[in-house]
Amino acid sequence: MARELDYRRVMEVLGSREQFAQGDVACAYGAILGGCDFFAGYPITPATEVAETMAVLLPRLGCAVMQMEDEIASLSAVIGAAWAGSRAFTATSGPGFSLMQEGIGYACMTETPCVIINVQRSGPSTGQPTEPAQGDMLQARWGTHGDHEIIALAPASVQECVDLTRLAFNLAEEYRNPVLVMTDGEVGHMREKIVLPAEDEIELVERCPPTNKPGAYVPFRAAPGSVPEMASFGTGFHTYVTGLTHDERGLPATDDAEQHTRLVRRLVDKIRDDTERLTRVEVDSEEGAKVGIVSYGISARSAAGAVRIARAEGRKINHLRLISVYPFPERAVRDFANGLDRIIVPELNLGQICHVVREALEGEATVERVSRIGGEIIPPEEIVRALIEGGEQV
Amino acid sequence: MFNQARKIRDKYIRDEMWPSIFCTGCGIGNVLNYTLRAIDSIGLDIDRTVFCSGIGCSSRLPGYIEADGLHTTHGRAIAFATGVKVYKPELSVIVFTGDGDMAGIGGNHFIHAARRNVDMTVICINNFNYGMTGGQVSPTTPAEDLSTTTPYGNLEEPFDLCRLAIGAGAPFVARWTMGFPYETITAIESAIRTKGFGFVEILAPCPTGYGKANELRDAPANWDWYKENTITRIDLAQLSPDERSANRKIVIGTLWKEEKPEYIERWRQLVGRLQADSEPAKSS
């Protein structure tokens, strides 16, 4: 049963297609336009407005929204709802994201479609709750224990909060994996014009339902690197779901090295093998440049400013913006760096994605960073200065 | 009796999971039996029933039932169950948990679920210790008792899980021991029938973990301990006020029952109210 969005009803609730909206609110709009029908969350600056907006909108669409007792319970309820058939999500920031790590690993291991929005704030610990940061970028990739793959998108504008949150729901269903929308306090709290999609632009991708009848259905059977069919609870398929290493039937096989290897390799490969398909980048190149910027999220706005200033001064510079951050678009980064001597990575942290960029380039170009913490976004001039004088060492 | 056991087994057990992981003298298998009998007696549709659990010996139970099962992370079963039930209220949701899982790492979810009053049944198998990891002290281990992490005696007072559930607002709360199979089955039936958060605590032996450290190594010794250390609510009521206040035995029976508004009912009313409201949406 393909899911259809009741577009007319949704737009009655969301209002005009063109709005001047805040990033967090735009994430909520994107979720609803992505078919979301359950939200569970816990208040945390600067992500609270996502929960508040969902609390206003979802009940009007006949769907439930819950404030749970903490972030652990929030993601747990989301995963439970997902197994009951929901397109569910939660939204949080640094401290809550740390608490959700075990649940993220559980969702990876049990192949549960779900979306987590992280409106990143300045850490470590309680840090600067109201200030933007990009300090959770490596935690997003490696925060939960054990081998796994993750899909992560990084909006650089309020419009992208709508678009990438919508996309996140489809990718979660298609790959049966948690999908992270890594926004930040700046994108989350700033206001920009957004245009919501028209009815014919909406497409809801759904988890693949069982093609066999109950009894013949094997819940975790899939070819290497592929995604199994998924029977939601209450449909008569008697699916047992466990975070333990399990066989194709879903039953525990904890002391079986071969089963564990096959399972975890498949969970990793189903995403890693599809990196090209999952890659979304924006390239702004010109002939003869020797230096390039690799950016993502709010720092991509600073980078775009730097490109304008540098070019106005007659300097040549290229720019690659990562819209999808994980699986890391290695080939796109390598292609971009081809012929360049230096790559500058501006980030609101003391160096995270720059390490991944350097690993991808394997010495083909020097990687430098422009790091800023403390709560202000990077002034474009700082990136221009790095272009002229060199950035910080990675 | 044998025929009925066979009927229950054939109807509900996931054969591929047999034999179970449970030790000799363990009470968790009995709880599975009692629960399945309660389900059978009520006539619950097994295709529309989801069993959730956390981590620990008791949390392995959903795997043995031929039904949808969600074996989750440590302590979080009730939070996962909340998502299942609230998203798809037509499903019946039963949580199996233990004293460590529910009252230790999951204590916060337990009290909030009792307060929130989402319609579900939580069956807590209390064996006074963390059995899966080999017999460590838990939030229900009696004071002074021994465990591998309290080798000189437990310095802490145990939780009374039922008083905790009542205090947090659960509309149905009962506690029994393995020695009262029919009462336990009836209590589970009542918890399932309760419109809201039904809580049943079952004291069950762990001869391998708690028992080995506390001279309760064999099953009969455990059953005797329950006889000596528990008193039914009705028997307690027969005692004089002085005797009652001096009572240190664990009280068993149906300990609380009330009707109160259930979460999903309230949510349905809210949705109905919003639909009736013809005002245009206010979105932020």
Interface residues (C-beta under 8 A of the other chain):
Chain A: E12 V13 L14 G15 A21 Q22 V25 D37 F38 A40 E49 T53 V56 L57 P59 R60 G62 A64 M66 M68 E69 D70 I72 A73 S76 A77 V78 I79 G80 A81 A82 W83 A84 G85 S86 A88 E102 G103 Y106 F233 G234 T235 G236 F237 H238 T239 Y240 V241 T242 G243 L244 R249 L251 P252
Chain B: R14 E16 M17 D47 R48 V50 C52 P62 G63 E66 A67 D68 G69 L70 H71 T72 T73 R76 A79 F80 A81 T82 G83 V84 K85 V86 Y87 K88 E90 L91 N108 H109 H112 W267 L270 V271 L274 Q275 P280 A281 K282 S283 S284
